[in-house]
Amino acid sequence: MATTAALELVHLSKRYGAVTAVDAIDLKIPAGTYCCLLGPSGCGKTSTLRMIAGHEAASDGDIVLGNVNVTDLPPAKRGTAMMFQSYALFPHLSVIDNVAFALKMRGVAKAERHGKALKLLELVAMADYAGRLPAQLSGGQQQRVALARALITEPQILLLDEPLSALDPFLRVRMRAELKKLQRELGISFIHVTHGQEEAMALADLVVLMNGGRIEQQGSPREVFNQPRTEFVARFIGGHNVVSVAGAKLAVRADRLGLRRPGIEIAGPMIAGTVTEVEYQGTFVQVSVAAGQGQDLVAQVAEAEFDAAPHAVGASVVATWDPALAHPLG
């Protein structure tokens, strides 16, 4: 594989007519990083990925890979490779010819390109399927072939556009573990677009959460989860309650929100409400509470704690938390 390189986006923008899809973002992705661009539909994450790939022209700003400004270079000259959401395998070509296709276009001899393709198929555990057509493969197998095909040009960065979205939930979990393992083995950067918070948390060294064409927050999964900067981050990442106390908004993790029956003396902040839903989740019970001023709260109560003092739908409760464990939002 090629040596990896750092990527820097400098005031990068993308406009489609009057619509600004990506709004002057700055981002540094260190070499060898698994980066997830995360956010809701229309936040600009796919446009950003396509600009890095060269499939969309930047309206403003620069894309710098290593010490080379690649902003105006064609895709094949950038040192990046993209794996598309649909996998886009050629249906009439065998697995090995799909993987070797880019080398064929470069005029590489058949024996050499097949040799390289076979090594990559071995890397993704698909060598035994080299002679099959894509239609004879499962979704997960097609994904592995698409990965091998993207890697045949020895890119410095692999770009992945929602690569797990077409897979069933069980296979999705298995494949994300394989993606992370592959990235570690190759040592190159992966930039992975997803709208799945759980997927980003499981895979990324660097999470970049986008909103309205801008970067709302970036950092390690733990940093973003435990220290959300804004209400949008707290709500989108999930697992948090956004509460208003004395005019200030705070994020309180659902597993740190306690529920008490009314009349029990409580020292510290509290919000009264009514239980609207109780869901058993195995190791914990998720209790939804409708509180005053339109605040909907969620508490994750440990199974043993819930069994000792259960809460029923319609019951009055008081939500409370340790102020030291609440995170102020900007």
N, C-alpha and C positions, 0 to 999 in steps of 0.2 A: 504494500500500500504506500501511497504518497505520504510525505511528511505533512503533518497538520499545521494549520496556521490560525492566528487570531483573526476575528472578523470585527470590523467597526463600521457602524452606520452613523453618518454625520448629517444631522438636520435633514433626514430623508423624508421626502413627501411624495404622495401620489394623488393626483387629482383626475377625476373623470368629469370633464366639463365643469359644472359649478359645484360638484360634490368632491369634498376632500376626504379620501379614504384613509390616508396616512398623513399625519400632520407633524412634520418636522421632528421626527423622533431621533434621539441619540441613544446608541446601544453599543456596548463592547462585550463581545463573547470570546473569552479566552480560548486558546488552542486546546483541543481535547475535551471540550465541554459538551454535555448533553443538555441542550437548551430547549425548553418548551415555550412556544408562543401560545398563550392561553387567553381565551376571552369568548364572549358571545358572538353570534353571527353578526357580521357587519362591522366588527370592531377594527378591522384593518390587518389582521394577522396573516391571512392568505395573500393579500396584496403585498405585504412586506416580504413574505417568502418568495413570491414570484419575481419581485424586484431583485432580490439576492440572486435568484437563479438566472435572471436576464430574460425571463418570459414576459415581463412588464418593464417598460422604460420608466425610470424615475423622473418625476416632474421637477424635483429639486433635490439637492444634497448629493452625498457621495457614499459609495460602498467600497470599503478598503479591505482587501484580503491579504494578510501578511503585510508586506510593504508595497503592494500593487493596488492602484486605484482601478477597480474593474467595472466602474459605473457604466461605461459605454462599450464594454466588450461584449461580443456575442456569447451565448450560453456555453458553447464548447470551449471557449478560451478562458473561462473564469476559474477553473479548478474546483467547480461545484458539480454535483449531480443531484437530480431530483427524482424521487419516487412518488408517482402520482396516486391519488386516492383510488382511482379505478384500476390501478396496476398497469393498464394499457399494454398488455402482452399481445404480440402478433399471433392471431389464432392459427395461421397456416404454418408457423415455424415451430420446430421442436424446442424443448426447454433449452438445450445447449445452444441452439442457434439464436434463440431469443436473447440469452445472456451475452453471446458473442457478437451481437449485431453491431454495436458501436465500433468494435474493432474491425469488422468487415467493411464498414463505411470508411475506415481509415486506411484500407488496403492491406491489412495484416493477413498474412497467409493463413489458410484454413487450419493447418496443424497447430500453429502457434496460438491462434485465437481460441480454438477448442481446448487446448491445454490450459490456458488461463481461465476459461469459462468453467472447466471441470474443477479446478482448484477452488473457485468461488462456490460452486455447487456443493462441494464437500464441506466448505465453511458453514453453509446454511443447511446442511444435512439433506441435500436434494440430489446428490450424485446418482442415486439409483433410478432417478426419474428423468435422466438426461434426454432420452429418446422419445418421451411422451409429448403430446400436444397440450396446450393450456386447458382445453376443455376436459381433459382426463385428470385434472388436478382439483383438489379441494381449494376453498378460499385461502386457508392458511398456507397451503403449498404454493399457490400462485403468488402469495405475498413474498415468500422466501425467494422465488425465482425473480420477482421484480426487484428485490433487494440486491441479489447477485448481479442482475443486469445494471443496476445503478452504480455498483461498485467496480465494474470492469474497467472503467476509465481511470481508476485510482484517484478519486477526488480528494481534495483536502477537507471538504465539508460535504456531508450528505444532508439533503433537504427532504423532509417527509411531510406530505400534505394529508393530514388525518388518515394515517396508514392503517389504523385499526378499526375504523368506523364501520366497515362492511362485515366484520367478523361477529360471531355470536359471543355472548358475554364470557363464557368459559374459555373459549379460544383467545379472546382478547387479552385476558389476564395472562395466559400462557405466552402469547406472542410478545407482550410488552416486556416480560422477563427475558425473552430471547433477544429482543432489540437492545436492551441494556447490556446484556452479556456481550453481544456482538460489538457494540460501541466501545466497551472496555477493551476487547481483544484487538480491535483495529486501531484504537488510540486517536481516531479523528473526531472532529466535532459533528454531532448530529443536531440539526435544527428541525424541530417537530411541531407542527401546528395541530392544536387540539382544542375542542371546547369542553373536554372532560377534565374536571378538577382532579378526580382521583387518578386519572392517567398521568397528568402532569406531576402530581405529588410523588407517584411511584417511580417515574422515570428520570426526572430532571435533576441536574446539578444546579441549573439556573432556570427559575420560572420568571417569565416576562408576561405580566397580566396587562392586556390592552383593553381600552374602552374608548369608543368614539374616535378612533384613529390615533390615540396617544397612549403612551405607556403609563398606566396607573400606578404600578409598583413592580419592582424587580428584586430578586434575591433568591436565596436558597428556599426550598419548600418549607422548611421549618421557620425561617424568618418571615415569609409571607403569611403563613398560617398563624403563627403566634404573635406577630406584630403588624396586623393589617393597618395601613395608614388611613384608609377612608372607609366610609360606609359601603361603597360599591365593592371594595376588596373583601370586606368582612362577609358581605352577603353572597358574593359570587363564589368565594372559596368554600363557603359552607361551614357547618359545625360551630357557628357563632350566633349569638343573639346580639342585636343592636338595641341598647336601652338608653333612654334619656333620663338623666338625673341632674336636677338643678341646672337645667339648660345645657348640659354637656352630654355629648353622645359617647357611649362606651361600647366596646365589644367584649362580650362575656361568652366564653366557650360553653357549648351545650353540656359538656361533661363536668363543668364547674358551676353550673346553676343548680342550686338546691331547692327542693320543694318542701314546704312545711304546711301543716294544717293551721287554719286561723286560730288565734287565741294563744298560741305558743309564743313566749317572749323571744324576740329576735334582736340581736345587737348588730347593727349594720344596715345597709340598703335593702329595701324590700319593695316588691310590686305585687299587689293582689290581683288574682285572676281566677278563671274557671277552666277546668280541664276539658278540652274539646276532643282529644284523641289519645289513645293508649296503644302503642305498637310494640309487641315483643320482638326483640332483635337478637336474641340469643344471650350474649354476655351482658346486655343491658336492655332496659325498657325505655323506649322513647315516648315522652309525655309532652303533648302539645297543649299550650295554655293561651287562652285569649285574655289579655290584660287590658287595663284602661288605656284610653287615648290611642286606640287602634294598634297597640303593640301585641304582636304574636310572638310568643316565646316557645322555645323547645328545650327540654331538659333530658339528658341521657342519664338515667338512674341505674346504678348497678343492680343486677338481678336480685342479689341477696337483700340489698337495701329496700328495693321495691316490695319484695315478698314480706319483709318485716313491717312495712307501712305502705300498703298499696293505695293507689289513687284511681278513682273511677271517673268515667266521663260524666260531666255535670257537677263534679265536686268543686268546692271552693278551696283554693290553695294560695299560699304566699310564696313567691319566688324570691330567693335571696342569694347572695354571693359574697365572697371575700373581696373587699375593695382592692387588695393588693394584687389580685389575679385578673382584674379588669384592665382592658387596654384602651386608652383614650384615642378617639378618632379625630382626624383633621377635617 
